[in-house]
Amino acid sequence: MRQHYVVLTPTDRVVIKFAELYAVLGEDRLKRGGVNDQWTAACALVQDPLMPIVTGNLRDFEKITETAPALTLVHPDLARTLSEE
């Protein structure tokens, strides 16, 4: 089976977006600090076009979307909501 991955490299835009998220969310609002989730969100948010995040971790990413509403999440529990848009 051939698998395809998109490798996102850290850029100045990613670092700035992470800093914006971290300034609001810090390490207190997310499970185990959520720093990796914030980096993932920052990478997705600076892509053109915006890149959705496929996750099994709704708890942290839903908190991140409160700060970054442009972030799109893909999760089975959200399928009905996404298909209605």
N, C-alpha and C positions, 0 to 999 in steps of 0.2 A: 504494500500500500504506500502510495506516495503522499507525503504530508507537506503542506505549505505553511510557512510561518512568516510573519512580518516582524522584522527586527527593527525596533525603534531605538535610535541612538540618543543619548542625552545631548541636548543643545542648550544654548543660553535661554531660549524660550521655555524649555521644559523646567529648567532650574528656577526661573522667575515664577512660573505657574505653581510649581511646588511650594515656593516660599509664600505665595499668596494663600494657598490652601493651608499650609502649616501655621501661618499667622492667625488664622481663624480657628482651626481645629486642634492645633498643638498635638500633644501626645495623650491628652486626658479624655477626649471624647470618643476615641475609637479603641477597639479591642487590642490589647498589647501595643498600644501606641499608634497602630495603623500607618506607620511611616511608609511601609512598602505599598500599601493601598493608595496613599497619597501620591507616591511617585508614579504608580500605574495610571492614576487619574490624570496627573499632570501630562504624562506622555500622550494619552488619548485626547486631551483637550486642546493641545496645540497642533494637532494634525489638520490638514486641509485636503479633503473634508474631514470633519470630526470623526473620530473612530470610536465605535461602541466598545464597551467592556463586557465580555462574557464572563460571568462569575457565579460561583456558588455561595458567595459571601455577601448576601444582601444587606446584612446588618450594618456593616461599615460603609459600604458604597452608597446606601441610601442616605446615610448621614453626610457623606461627601456631596451628594447631589443637592442637599439643602444649601450648601455653600456654592456649588457649581451646577446650576440647573441645566446647563447645556449638555452635561454628561449623560449619555444614553447607556442604560444597563440592559443586558440580555440575560434572562433567567427564566426557567419554566414557570415560576409563580407570576411572572410579569407578562407572559405570552398573550393573555387576553387584552391587557392594556395596550401593548405594542401593536397588536393586530387591529385595534380599533382606531388607531391614529391615522 
